[in-house]
Amino acid sequence: MLKFKHIFVLVLTTLILVISFSAFGGQSASAQTIKFTSAMHTSKNLTYNGTIKYYVKADAKKYSPEITYATQKWNKALGKKVFQRTTSISRSRLVFTGTNKLNRNYAGVAEINSGVIALNTSWMNRYNQQKRRAVIIHELGHTFGTKDLYNYPNGALRSLFKQQTIMGGNYATSIKSFDAKLAKWTLRKTRSMSQTEFRHYRSNAGLYYQQMLNGQL
Protein backbone atom coordinates (compact mmCIF):
# COMPACT_ATOMS: atom_id res chain seq x y z
CA MET A 1 0.00 0.00 0.00
CA LEU A 2 1.27 3.47 -0.85
CA LYS A 3 1.99 5.73 2.06
CA PHE A 4 0.41 9.11 2.63
CA LYS A 5 2.47 11.92 4.07
CA HIS A 6 1.64 15.14 5.88
CA ILE A 7 3.50 17.93 7.66
CA PHE A 8 2.27 18.89 11.10
CA VAL A 9 3.42 20.47 14.35
CA LEU A 10 3.28 17.91 17.14
CA VAL A 11 1.45 18.61 20.37
CA LEU A 12 1.46 16.87 23.73
CA THR A 13 -1.81 16.53 25.60
CA THR A 14 -3.28 14.08 28.05
CA LEU A 15 -6.85 14.22 26.85
CA ILE A 16 -8.38 10.82 26.20
CA LEU A 17 -11.75 9.82 24.84
CA VAL A 18 -13.00 6.25 24.99
CA ILE A 19 -15.20 4.77 22.29
CA SER A 20 -16.36 1.27 21.54
CA PHE A 21 -14.19 -0.88 19.33
CA SER A 22 -17.40 -1.85 17.55
CA ALA A 23 -17.30 1.54 15.80
CA PHE A 24 -15.18 -0.27 13.23
CA GLY A 25 -17.46 -1.73 10.60
CA GLY A 26 -17.63 -5.48 10.86
CA GLN A 27 -15.75 -5.69 14.18
CA SER A 28 -17.02 -7.63 17.13
CA ALA A 29 -18.77 -5.57 19.80
CA SER A 30 -17.03 -7.69 22.42
CA ALA A 31 -13.58 -6.61 21.35
CA GLN A 32 -11.37 -4.24 23.31
CA THR A 33 -11.94 -0.52 23.81
CA ILE A 34 -10.09 2.01 21.66
CA LYS A 35 -8.94 5.25 23.27
CA PHE A 36 -8.55 8.50 21.38
CA THR A 37 -5.19 9.92 22.48
CA SER A 38 -2.90 12.83 21.76
CA ALA A 39 -0.88 10.54 19.48
CA MET A 40 -3.77 10.77 17.01
CA HIS A 41 -3.80 14.53 16.56
CA THR A 42 -1.63 17.60 16.10
CA SER A 43 -2.02 21.16 17.37
CA LYS A 44 -3.93 22.87 14.55
CA ASN A 45 -6.78 22.40 12.11
CA LEU A 46 -7.64 24.34 8.96
CA THR A 47 -11.09 25.57 9.90
CA TYR A 48 -11.94 29.24 10.17
CA ASN A 49 -15.32 30.14 11.66
CA GLY A 50 -16.23 26.48 11.41
CA THR A 51 -15.56 26.06 7.70
CA ILE A 52 -12.74 25.23 5.33
CA LYS A 53 -13.02 27.12 2.07
CA TYR A 54 -11.14 25.26 -0.61
CA TYR A 55 -9.84 26.24 -4.04
CA VAL A 56 -9.03 23.83 -6.86
CA LYS A 57 -6.03 24.99 -8.85
CA ALA A 58 -6.05 24.46 -12.64
CA ASP A 59 -3.57 21.59 -12.42
CA ALA A 60 -5.95 19.69 -10.10
CA LYS A 61 -9.25 20.38 -11.87
CA LYS A 62 -9.13 17.01 -13.59
CA TYR A 63 -9.74 15.59 -10.11
CA SER A 64 -12.71 17.87 -9.37
CA PRO A 65 -15.27 15.01 -9.39
CA GLU A 66 -13.26 13.13 -6.79
CA ILE A 67 -12.69 16.29 -4.72
CA THR A 68 -16.41 17.01 -4.73
CA TYR A 69 -17.19 13.43 -3.76
CA ALA A 70 -14.68 13.50 -0.89
CA THR A 71 -15.76 16.87 0.52
CA GLN A 72 -19.41 15.86 0.40
CA LYS A 73 -18.64 12.60 2.19
CA TRP A 74 -16.86 14.44 4.99
CA ASN A 75 -19.58 17.09 5.24
CA LYS A 76 -22.17 14.34 5.66
CA ALA A 77 -20.07 12.47 8.21
CA LEU A 78 -19.50 15.65 10.24
CA GLY A 79 -23.16 16.64 10.05
CA LYS A 80 -22.41 20.12 8.72
CA LYS A 81 -21.00 21.83 5.65
CA VAL A 82 -17.41 22.24 6.76
CA PHE A 83 -15.92 22.13 3.26
CA GLN A 84 -17.09 24.92 0.96
CA ARG A 85 -15.63 25.54 -2.49
CA THR A 86 -14.45 29.03 -3.43
CA THR A 87 -13.33 30.57 -6.72
CA SER A 88 -10.85 32.84 -4.94
CA ILE A 89 -7.48 31.38 -4.00
CA SER A 90 -6.78 34.34 -1.71
CA ARG A 91 -9.95 33.62 0.29
CA SER A 92 -9.22 29.93 0.60
CA ARG A 93 -7.95 28.03 3.59
CA LEU A 94 -7.08 25.04 1.44
CA VAL A 95 -5.77 24.69 -2.11
CA PHE A 96 -5.72 21.49 -4.15
CA THR A 97 -2.84 21.26 -6.60
CA GLY A 98 -1.60 18.51 -8.90
CA THR A 99 2.14 17.93 -9.19
CA ASN A 100 4.72 15.42 -10.36
CA LYS A 101 7.34 16.78 -7.95
CA LEU A 102 6.31 14.86 -4.86
CA ASN A 103 8.27 11.94 -3.49
CA ARG A 104 7.17 8.98 -5.60
CA ASN A 105 6.18 7.05 -2.46
CA TYR A 106 3.29 9.40 -1.73
CA ALA A 107 0.01 9.67 -3.59
CA GLY A 108 -0.88 12.83 -1.73
CA VAL A 109 0.49 15.24 0.86
CA ALA A 110 -1.46 17.54 3.18
CA GLU A 111 0.51 20.55 4.44
CA ILE A 112 -1.67 22.18 7.04
CA ASN A 113 0.28 25.29 8.02
CA SER A 114 -0.17 27.01 4.63
CA GLY A 115 -3.22 25.00 3.58
CA VAL A 116 -2.23 22.86 0.59
CA ILE A 117 -3.15 19.36 -0.51
CA ALA A 118 -0.73 18.26 -3.22
CA LEU A 119 -1.83 15.31 -5.33
CA ASN A 120 0.85 13.24 -6.99
CA THR A 121 -0.20 13.13 -10.66
CA SER A 122 2.11 10.18 -11.29
CA TRP A 123 -0.14 8.05 -9.10
CA MET A 124 -3.47 9.84 -9.49
CA ASN A 125 -3.42 9.52 -13.28
CA ARG A 126 -2.99 5.75 -13.11
CA TYR A 127 -5.38 5.15 -10.22
CA ASN A 128 -9.01 4.24 -10.83
CA GLN A 129 -11.72 6.56 -9.54
CA GLN A 130 -12.16 4.68 -6.27
CA LYS A 131 -8.49 5.05 -5.35
CA ARG A 132 -8.44 8.72 -6.36
CA ARG A 133 -11.41 9.32 -4.10
CA ALA A 134 -9.72 7.44 -1.27
CA VAL A 135 -6.52 9.48 -1.53
CA ILE A 136 -8.46 12.75 -1.30
CA ILE A 137 -10.70 11.57 1.55
CA HIS A 138 -7.60 10.59 3.49
CA GLU A 139 -5.77 13.87 2.88
CA LEU A 140 -8.84 15.89 3.82
CA GLY A 141 -8.84 14.04 7.14
CA HIS A 142 -5.60 15.81 8.02
CA THR A 143 -7.27 19.22 7.74
CA PHE A 144 -9.13 18.46 10.98
CA GLY A 145 -5.82 17.93 12.79
CA THR A 146 -5.81 14.14 12.53
CA LYS A 147 -2.50 12.33 12.10
CA ASP A 148 -1.68 9.31 9.97
CA LEU A 149 -2.75 6.30 12.00
CA TYR A 150 -0.43 3.99 10.09
CA ASN A 151 2.31 5.63 12.20
CA TYR A 152 0.49 5.05 15.50
CA PRO A 153 3.00 4.04 18.22
CA ASN A 154 1.07 1.00 19.48
CA GLY A 155 1.94 -1.82 17.07
CA ALA A 156 -1.23 -3.88 17.48
CA LEU A 157 -3.49 -0.87 17.01
CA ARG A 158 -1.34 0.43 14.16
CA SER A 159 -1.92 -2.82 12.27
CA LEU A 160 -5.65 -2.63 12.93
CA PHE A 161 -5.85 1.02 11.89
CA LYS A 162 -4.11 0.22 8.60
CA GLN A 163 -6.78 -2.34 7.80
CA GLN A 164 -9.86 -0.61 9.16
CA THR A 165 -9.53 3.18 9.01
CA ILE A 166 -9.28 5.98 6.49
CA MET A 167 -6.49 7.67 8.40
CA GLY A 168 -4.71 4.34 8.56
CA GLY A 169 -4.53 4.45 4.76
CA ASN A 170 -6.94 1.64 3.91
CA TYR A 171 -8.18 3.33 0.70
CA ALA A 172 -11.78 3.44 1.93
CA THR A 173 -14.27 5.63 0.09
CA SER A 174 -16.94 5.52 2.79
CA ILE A 175 -16.51 7.18 6.16
CA LYS A 176 -17.30 4.82 9.01
CA SER A 177 -18.31 5.71 12.56
CA PHE A 178 -14.77 5.54 13.96
CA ASP A 179 -13.32 7.91 11.36
CA ALA A 180 -16.20 10.37 11.78
CA LYS A 181 -15.91 10.36 15.58
CA LEU A 182 -12.15 10.76 15.40
CA ALA A 183 -12.50 13.75 13.05
CA LYS A 184 -15.03 15.44 15.33
CA TRP A 185 -12.84 14.78 18.35
CA THR A 186 -9.66 16.14 16.78
CA LEU A 187 -11.53 19.27 15.68
CA ARG A 188 -12.38 19.85 19.34
CA LYS A 189 -8.86 19.13 20.56
CA THR A 190 -7.01 21.26 18.01
CA ARG A 191 -7.14 24.98 17.36
CA SER A 192 -8.03 27.11 14.37
CA MET A 193 -5.40 29.55 13.18
CA SER A 194 -6.16 33.25 13.17
CA GLN A 195 -6.09 35.04 9.83
CA THR A 196 -2.86 36.76 10.84
CA GLU A 197 -1.14 33.48 11.70
CA PHE A 198 -2.43 31.79 8.56
CA ARG A 199 -1.28 34.62 6.30
CA HIS A 200 2.13 34.41 7.95
CA TYR A 201 2.39 30.74 7.02
CA ARG A 202 1.18 31.42 3.48
CA SER A 203 3.94 33.98 3.00
CA ASN A 204 6.63 31.54 4.15
CA ALA A 205 8.83 30.56 1.18
CA GLY A 206 9.65 27.24 2.82
CA LEU A 207 6.04 26.01 2.91
CA TYR A 208 3.93 24.51 0.17
CA TYR A 209 1.76 27.51 -0.72
CA GLN A 210 4.65 29.69 -1.86
CA GLN A 211 6.43 26.71 -3.40
CA MET A 212 3.28 25.98 -5.37
CA LEU A 213 2.96 29.57 -6.61
CA ASN A 214 6.64 29.66 -7.58
CA GLY A 215 6.58 26.37 -9.52
CA GLN A 216 8.69 24.53 -6.96
CA LEU A 217 5.92 22.10 -6.00
N, C-alpha and C positions, 0 to 999 in steps of 0.2 A: 504493500500500500504506500502511495506517495505521502510524504509528510506535508504538513502545513506549517507555516512559520509566521510569527508575529513579533512585534517589538513593543515591549511594555516596561513600565517602571514597577518594580516589585514593592509590595507593601506587606507589613507584618501586622496581623490582627489576631485576636483570640476568639472572635465571634464564630459560633458554630450553630448550625441549624440541622435538625434531624428530620429525615423523611424516610418513608418506607421504601425498602429495596424493591417492592412490587411496582414502583413507579416505572421501572424498566418494562417495556412491553414484552410479554411472554415469560417473565421471570416469576418464580414461585413466591407467593406472598409470605411463605414461612422462612424465607432466606434472611440473611443478616440485615442490619440497619446501615444505611449510608449516611454519613455526616457531611454536610457542606462545611468546608474549612477555608481558611485564608489561603491555602495552597491552590485553591481553585480560581482566585480572582486577583486582580491588580489594584491599582489605586484610583484609576480614572475610567470614566466611560465617555462616550461621544455625544450624549444627549445635551440639548440646550432647551430649557423650558419644556422638557418632557418629550422632545422630538429630535430626530436626526434627519436633517434635510440633506438629500444626496444628489449628486450631479454625475451624469454619465458622460465621460469624455469621448470624443469622436472615435478614438482607437478602441473603445470598449462597447460601442453601440451595437456591434454585432451580437453582443451577449445581453442585449436589453430584455428579450423575453425571459431569460433565466434570472436576470436581476429582478424583474417585476415579480416573477414567481416566488423568489426567495424572500423579498421584502413583504409580500402579501402573507406568506406563510408565517413569518415572524410576527407581523402585526396581529394575525389571528391568534397565535399562541400567547401573545402578551395581553390580548384583550383590549388593545387600543392601537391607534395609528401612530406608532412611533416613527416609522420610516415614511418620509414624504419626499417625493421627487421635486427638484427645482431645476429651472433652466439657467440659473445664475451660479457660476462656480464660486464667485466671491461671497455668496450668501450660504454656501453649502457648509456642512460640517463633515461631509464625507464625499470623496471623489473616487469613482471607479475608473481605472485606467488599464489598458492592455499593453503588455510589454514582452519583449523577448530577451530582456536583460536581467531577469531574475535568475538566481541559482536554479539549475535544472532539476534539483530535487524537490522543488516546491511548485505546486500548482497555483497557489495564491499566497499573498502576504498581506496582513492587515497591520498598518502602522497607525496607531491610535493618536499619538501626540499631534500630528499635523493632519490627520483624517484622510488617509488614502488606503484603498484596497487595490492592490496591483495584481492583475490576473496574468498568469504566465501563458502567453499565446501559443507557445510550443506544445503545451499540454491541452489547453482549452480547445484548440482547433482540431485535435485528434480525439478528444473525448466525445461520447454521445451526450445527448441532452440531459439525461439523468445525472451523469457525473458532473457536468457543468453546473447544474442546479445545486448539487451537493457541495461543490467547492465554494460557491457563493453563500449558501446557507451557513456553512462552517465559518467563513471569514466574517460574515455579519455578526456571528455570535461573539466575536472579540470586541465589537463596538460597545457591548454592554459592560465590558470589563472582565469577561470570562477568559481564563487561560486555556491552553491546549491540555486536555486531560490525558493525552497519550504521553505526557511528560510527568504525570502525577507521581509523587515520591513513593507511595505504597504500591509495591509490585503487583499484588493480587488485584487490587482495585484498578490499577493502570491497565492490566490485561482485560478486565471486564469493560472498562470505559472504551477501550479501542474497539471492542466488539459491539457495544450496545448504545453508544452515545454519539451525537453529532460532534461535540467538542473533543471526542476521542478520535475523530477522523474516520468514522465508519461509512462515509459516503451516503448517509441517509438523506432522503428528500422529504420526509415527513418529520414533524417535530413532536416527539413524545413528551409525556408528562414530566419526566426527569429533566430533560433539556429546557422545557419551558419554566419549570420551577427554579432551576439553576440560574437562568437568565434574569428572572424577576428578583431573585435573591441578590445576585451580583450588582444589579442596578441599585439596590438599596444600600449595599455595602461599599460602593464606590462613589466617587464624586464627579460632578459635571464641571468642566473647565469654564471659567469666565471668558467672555469675549476677548478681554485683554490678554489673558494667558494663551488662549487658542491662537490669536493673531501672532503672538510672539513665536509660537511653535511653527506656524505657517511661514514665517519669514526666515526661519533657520535653514541655512544652505545645506546643512548636514542631514536634514530630514526629507522624507519622500516627496512632500508637496513641491518644494523648490527644485528638487532633483527631477521631478516629473515635468515641471514647466521649462526647465533648462535642457531637456532631452537626455538627461543622465540616467533616467529610470525607464 
